[in-house]
Amino acid sequence: MTTTLPPLPTTKDPDWTSSRGEKFTLSDVERLQILDSKIVLETPEGAELEIRPAGFLPRGIAFLVDESLKLLMMVVLIALATIVGSVFGPAAGQIVNGATLIVIFVIGWFYGVFFEQLNDGKTPGKVVSSIKVTNAEGTPVGIMQSIVRNLFRPVDSIGMSSVGFMLLGLPGLIPVGLPGLFFILFSKNFRRLGDHLADTIIVYTNQPRTAPYKGVTSPETIPTTLSLQDQNLLLAFQDRSTEFSDERKVELAEVLEPLHGQRSDQAVAICLGYANAIRGAS
């Protein structure tokens, strides 16, 4: 005698009901288990690529580090030019001063382009914050994209960049980069104006740490073939299970009651066993 399992609901059919009588779909469950702002992109080869946009805090730290380095480099160059001029006379001093101004111009406007092209999208400040700039599709940033986003940096950081400091002086610090702050806080995926124009995005380079589940260790045989999406949902449930309350774990596990026929803690245990089976745990 064969047992016919009820079909799993599609992403649109709200056929799953929790113990509280709430209706769920696959999209609802997936959304509940995503606790960060990751973006899932599909490559031309059909593989999935996950990227995590960086918010205001890591970008702010990277910005302060990079602007401090640029300003330090400019100050050192000016000091060296002054010393050379005093030692070798006015004629040599004029030549050195002219060369120094050119180098300061290049540092002020192309510092980011240089590092982003030679260091996989990472300036020294971005290395400190574990972030980098990429194409909006997650691919390496191109040189023209890098130039566009860096040319618009003074607009995003009016009065806060080293360029603004050199041109406007100390009073230029008053506006505190409000345009860039506005775009990062209220734009999708935390992109400033330069990122929108260049079609780039700032993403984390480190991987999020997930606490391993220390409960069920034995795999459970899954009574039907699950789609890749369903398998990913079970793995996400296991990875995030330590972050849920007991009641929330039960509620999410009971969504699969048509599959496993269990409720309460037994539903949680069997879902975790399914996840172990998918991972190949023994």
C-alpha positions as CSV (number, residue, x, y, z in Angstrom):
1,M,0.0,0.0,0.0
2,T,1.5,3.3,-1.1
3,T,1.1,6.4,0.9
4,T,0.2,9.5,-1.1
5,L,1.6,12.7,0.4
6,P,-0.3,15.9,-0.1
7,P,1.5,18.1,-2.7
8,L,3.6,20.9,-1.3
9,P,2.1,24.3,-1.9
10,T,3.5,26.6,-4.5
11,T,4.9,30.1,-3.9
12,K,1.4,31.5,-4.6
13,D,-1.0,29.0,-2.9
14,P,-1.4,29.8,0.9
15,D,-2.0,26.1,1.8
16,W,0.2,25.9,4.8
17,T,-1.4,26.8,8.1
18,S,0.5,27.3,11.4
19,S,-0.7,26.2,14.8
20,R,-2.2,29.7,15.2
21,G,-4.2,29.4,12.0
22,E,-2.0,31.7,9.9
23,K,-1.7,31.0,6.2
24,F,1.8,30.6,4.7
25,T,3.3,30.3,1.3
26,L,6.9,29.4,0.3
27,S,7.7,33.1,-0.2
28,D,6.4,33.9,3.3
29,V,8.6,31.3,4.9
30,E,11.6,32.3,2.9
31,R,11.1,35.9,3.9
32,L,10.8,35.0,7.6
33,Q,14.1,33.1,7.6
34,I,16.1,35.9,5.8
35,L,17.3,38.1,8.7
36,D,19.8,40.1,6.8
37,S,19.8,42.2,3.6
38,K,21.4,39.7,1.3
39,I,20.8,39.7,-2.5
40,V,20.6,36.5,-4.4
41,L,21.8,36.9,-8.0
42,E,21.8,34.3,-10.8
43,T,24.9,34.1,-12.9
44,P,24.8,33.4,-16.7
45,E,25.9,29.8,-15.9
46,G,22.8,29.4,-13.7
47,A,24.6,29.4,-10.3
48,E,23.3,31.6,-7.5
49,L,25.5,34.3,-6.1
50,E,24.8,35.9,-2.7
51,I,26.0,39.4,-1.9
52,R,25.4,41.5,1.2
53,P,25.2,45.3,0.7
54,A,27.1,47.3,3.2
55,G,25.3,49.9,5.2
56,F,26.2,53.3,6.6
57,L,28.5,52.3,9.5
58,P,31.1,50.2,7.6
59,R,31.0,52.7,4.7
60,G,31.5,55.6,7.1
61,I,34.5,54.0,8.8
62,A,36.0,53.2,5.4
63,F,35.4,56.8,4.3
64,L,37.1,58.3,7.4
65,V,40.1,56.0,7.0
66,D,40.5,56.8,3.3
67,E,40.1,60.5,3.7
68,S,42.5,60.6,6.6
69,L,45.1,58.7,4.5
70,K,44.6,61.1,1.5
71,L,44.9,64.1,3.7
72,L,48.1,62.7,5.4
73,M,49.6,62.0,2.0
74,M,48.9,65.6,0.8
75,V,50.3,67.1,4.0
76,V,53.5,65.0,3.7
77,L,53.9,66.1,0.0
78,I,53.5,69.8,0.9
79,A,56.0,69.5,3.7
80,L,58.5,67.7,1.4
81,A,58.0,70.4,-1.3
82,T,58.6,73.1,1.3
83,I,61.8,71.5,2.4
84,V,63.1,71.0,-1.1
85,G,62.3,74.6,-2.0
86,S,64.2,75.9,1.0
87,V,67.3,73.7,0.3
88,F,67.6,74.0,-3.5
89,G,66.4,77.6,-4.0
90,P,63.3,79.3,-5.5
91,A,63.7,77.9,-9.0
92,A,63.8,74.3,-7.9
93,G,61.0,75.1,-5.4
94,Q,58.7,76.3,-8.1
95,I,59.2,73.1,-10.1
96,V,58.7,70.9,-7.1
97,N,55.6,72.9,-6.0
98,G,54.1,72.4,-9.5
99,A,54.7,68.7,-9.4
100,T,53.3,68.5,-5.9
101,L,50.1,70.2,-7.0
102,I,49.7,67.7,-9.8
103,V,50.3,64.7,-7.5
104,I,47.8,66.2,-5.0
105,F,45.2,66.5,-7.7
106,V,45.7,62.9,-8.8
107,I,45.5,61.7,-5.1
108,G,42.4,63.7,-4.4
109,W,40.4,62.5,-7.5
110,F,41.9,59.1,-8.4
111,Y,42.9,57.6,-5.1
112,G,39.8,55.4,-5.1
113,V,40.1,54.5,-8.8
114,F,43.7,53.3,-8.2
115,F,43.0,51.0,-5.3
116,E,39.6,49.7,-6.6
117,Q,41.3,48.6,-9.9
118,L,44.4,47.1,-8.4
119,N,43.0,45.6,-5.2
120,D,39.7,43.9,-6.2
121,G,37.5,46.9,-5.4
122,K,39.1,47.6,-2.0
123,T,40.7,50.8,-0.8
124,P,42.6,50.7,2.5
125,G,39.5,52.0,4.3
126,K,37.4,49.3,2.7
127,V,39.9,46.7,3.8
128,V,39.6,47.9,7.3
129,S,35.8,47.6,7.1
130,S,35.8,44.3,5.2
131,I,33.8,45.7,2.3
132,K,34.5,46.3,-1.4
133,V,32.9,47.9,-4.5
134,T,31.5,45.7,-7.3
135,N,29.3,45.9,-10.3
136,A,25.6,45.9,-9.3
137,E,25.5,42.3,-10.6
138,G,28.3,41.3,-8.2
139,T,31.0,41.1,-10.8
140,P,34.3,43.1,-10.5
141,V,34.0,46.8,-10.9
142,G,35.1,48.3,-14.3
143,I,37.5,51.2,-14.6
144,M,34.9,53.5,-16.1
145,Q,32.5,52.7,-13.3
146,S,35.2,53.3,-10.8
147,I,36.0,56.7,-12.4
148,V,32.4,57.8,-12.4
149,R,31.7,56.8,-8.8
150,N,34.8,58.5,-7.6
151,L,34.3,61.7,-9.6
152,F,31.0,62.1,-7.9
153,R,32.4,61.5,-4.4
154,P,32.9,65.2,-3.7
155,V,29.2,65.7,-4.5
156,D,28.1,63.0,-2.1
157,S,30.5,64.2,0.6
158,I,30.3,67.9,0.3
159,G,32.7,69.5,2.8
160,M,33.9,66.2,4.2
161,S,36.3,64.9,1.5
162,S,39.9,65.9,1.4
163,V,39.2,67.6,-1.9
164,G,36.5,69.7,-0.3
165,F,38.8,70.4,2.6
166,M,41.6,71.6,0.3
167,L,39.2,73.8,-1.7
168,L,36.9,75.1,1.0
169,G,39.0,75.1,4.1
170,L,37.9,74.2,7.6
171,P,34.3,75.8,7.2
172,G,33.7,73.3,4.5
173,L,33.3,70.6,7.2
174,I,29.9,72.0,8.3
175,P,27.7,70.3,5.7
176,V,29.0,66.8,6.9
177,G,28.3,65.0,3.6
178,L,24.6,65.2,3.8
179,P,23.9,64.2,0.1
180,G,25.8,60.9,0.4
181,L,24.3,60.2,3.8
182,F,20.8,60.8,2.5
183,F,21.2,58.4,-0.5
184,I,22.8,55.7,1.6
185,L,20.1,55.8,4.3
186,F,17.1,56.0,1.9
187,S,18.3,54.3,-1.3
188,K,17.8,50.6,-2.1
189,N,20.9,48.6,-1.2
190,F,22.5,51.6,0.5
191,R,23.9,53.2,-2.7
192,R,25.0,56.8,-2.9
193,L,24.6,59.0,-5.9
194,G,27.9,57.9,-7.4
195,D,26.9,54.3,-7.1
196,H,23.6,54.9,-8.9
197,L,25.3,56.7,-11.8
198,A,28.1,54.1,-12.1
199,D,25.7,51.1,-11.4
200,T,27.9,49.8,-8.6
201,I,27.3,48.5,-5.1
202,I,29.3,48.2,-1.9
203,V,29.2,44.7,-0.4
204,Y,30.7,42.8,2.5
205,T,33.8,40.7,1.8
206,N,33.5,38.5,5.0
207,Q,31.0,35.8,5.4
208,P,28.3,36.0,8.2
209,R,28.9,33.7,11.1
210,T,26.0,31.3,11.9
211,A,25.8,29.4,15.1
212,P,25.8,25.6,14.4
213,Y,22.7,23.7,15.7
214,K,23.7,21.5,18.6
215,G,20.5,19.5,18.9
216,V,19.5,16.8,16.5
217,T,22.5,15.1,14.8
218,S,20.9,12.2,13.1
219,P,19.5,12.7,9.6
220,E,15.9,11.9,8.7
221,T,14.8,10.3,5.4
222,I,12.8,12.8,3.4
223,P,9.7,11.0,2.1
224,T,9.5,13.0,-1.2
225,T,11.8,14.8,-3.6
226,L,12.2,18.4,-2.6
227,S,13.0,21.2,-4.9
228,L,16.2,23.2,-4.5
229,Q,14.2,26.1,-3.1
230,D,12.6,23.8,-0.4
231,Q,16.0,22.3,0.5
232,N,17.5,25.8,0.9
233,L,14.6,26.7,3.2
234,L,15.3,23.7,5.4
235,L,19.0,24.5,5.6
236,A,18.3,28.1,6.4
237,F,15.9,27.0,9.2
238,Q,18.6,24.8,10.7
239,D,21.3,27.6,10.4
240,R,19.1,30.2,12.1
241,S,17.3,27.9,14.6
242,T,19.4,29.1,17.5
243,E,18.2,32.6,16.8
244,F,14.5,31.8,17.0
245,S,12.5,31.3,20.2
246,D,11.1,27.8,20.8
247,E,7.6,29.0,19.9
248,R,8.9,30.4,16.6
249,K,10.8,27.3,15.7
250,V,7.7,25.2,16.3
251,E,5.6,27.6,14.2
252,L,7.9,27.4,11.3
253,A,8.4,23.6,11.5
254,E,4.7,23.0,11.5
255,V,4.5,24.7,8.2
256,L,5.8,21.4,6.8
257,E,3.2,19.3,8.6
258,P,1.7,18.0,5.3
259,L,5.1,16.5,4.7
260,H,6.1,15.1,8.1
261,G,2.8,14.8,9.9
262,Q,4.4,16.0,13.2
263,R,3.6,18.9,15.6
264,S,5.3,20.7,18.4
265,D,8.9,19.8,19.2
266,Q,8.6,16.6,17.1
267,A,8.1,18.9,14.0
268,V,11.2,20.9,14.8
269,A,13.3,17.7,15.4
270,I,12.2,16.1,12.1
271,C,12.8,19.3,10.1
272,L,16.3,19.5,11.5
273,G,16.8,15.9,10.6
274,Y,15.7,16.6,7.1
275,A,18.3,19.4,7.0
276,N,21.0,17.0,8.2
277,A,20.0,14.6,5.4
278,I,20.4,17.3,2.8
279,R,23.8,18.2,4.2
280,G,24.8,14.6,4.2
281,A,25.4,14.5,8.0
282,S,25.7,11.1,9.6
